[in-house]
Amino acid sequence: MDNNWHTKEIGERIYARCQKLAKFSESSDKLTRVYLSKEHAQCNQQVARWMHEAGMSTWQDAVGNLCARYEGQTSGAPALLLGSHLDTVRNAGKYDGIAGVLTAIEVVGKLQQLDIRLPFAIEVVGFADEEGTRFGSTLLGSRGLTGQWQPQWLQLPDAEKITIAQALETFGLAPEKIAQATRSADDFIGYMEVHIEQGPQLECANLAAGVVSAINGAKRMQMSVTGQAGHAGTVPMNMRQDALVGASEIVLCIEQIAKEQQVVATVGQLQCLPDSVNVIPGQVQFSLDIRSSDDAHRDRVLAQIIERAREIAVHRSLEFSQHCFYQSDATECDSYLQKLLNDACEKIQGRSMTLSSGAGHDAMAIAKLCPVAMLFLRCAKGISHHPSEAVTANDLAIGWQVLYQSVQQFAADYSLHGASASY
């Protein structure tokens, strides 16, 4: 049997395992698997069995991450970390995060099959909580591993008023031992994550895989436009201070500036007050999410948007205010690890493509410990966080090939140059 057949078989196995893990859901008709739930525990148990079959030792850390290790030529050597997350949003697709964990397991499985030990160990991680679905705080799993866990998070409640501390205890973990999940920078020489793109660029380029250059930094703003409420039938059009009309002009302005300045900006929430069919809107509150791979550029564009919004408000005799309630900095992917992935993409699919990630990922937290890189896989119509999320077995096979060859090349470089190979 030729190598192409074996690669096809691996892609089909990853695909089939994604379907199996989708059964670990809090409801049978909508895939939902949240942090510290019984479905989380069931998923960890199943994935741990596959990790054992691939030749790895496994453990669950103090925040619920599923971890596994395949020793290198020397016991206790630093590790190349592979993986992604195993939790989902509500009413999710089957591949977001999960495909990356399963692809990593298959890389180790092939090494075991060929009886290959590398000059470094490989660890595979299935992060417990990336999405933040249950407790509203994202990257809890990877922040636990990197020592960024904040003690006050233990008191965060879910919709049923159950705190993280209580959920940890129910799950069989000890809240006072959270710090035991923390790993040292000396433990790892790098991190590589396979993940679906969650956007349309690879599909438009007719490519199965592409390499991430950076994970965009984001700011989230709450904006408010205040005018004067009034009777919808008695106030003439030229005498109105309509907050909704002013806010609408600002939203259109945001779209125009974002296109011109090549950032992504989204108004995802808008509340109109007093929200009555026969009253002129007196106040509108709306959100703005703005992202770029360059934090300084993002902030310059945001300043331009705010300046233009104030001008619109003055012109319409309205008041405008804004404040930032969330900020995350952009994360640059390591140039050497990017090169490994790009070279493998070119070899396997004829060409590569570099793109930034508009969504946040566990790599953002892991970058505090070691160099990181991400490989994106094509998903149908760019749809994600939805049951229509779709990836083909063939694309999963290509993703596995790219990651496997990248790991092999990293090992060859490491044998020649040691840890400096990745810097």
Protein Blocks (a to p, Z undefined) as FASTA:
>chain_A
ZZklmmmmmmmmmmmmmmmmmmmcfbfkbccddehiaklmmmmmmmmmmmmmnopacddd
fkopacdddddfbghiacddedddfbdcehiafknojlmmmmmmmmmmmmmmnopacfbd
cdddddfblnommnopghklmmmmnopacfklmmpccfkopafklmmmmnopafklmmmm
pccfklpgbdcddddfkiaklmmnopabdcdfbdcdddddddddddddddfklmcfklcc
cfklmmmmmmmmmmmmmmmnopadddfbdcddehiakbccfbdcdddddddfblklmmmm
mmmmmmmmmmmmmmnopacddddfbdcddddddfklmmmmmmmmmmmnopacddddfbdc
fklmmmmmmccdddddddehhiahifklccdfklmmmmmmmmmmmmmmmmmmmmmnomml
mZZ
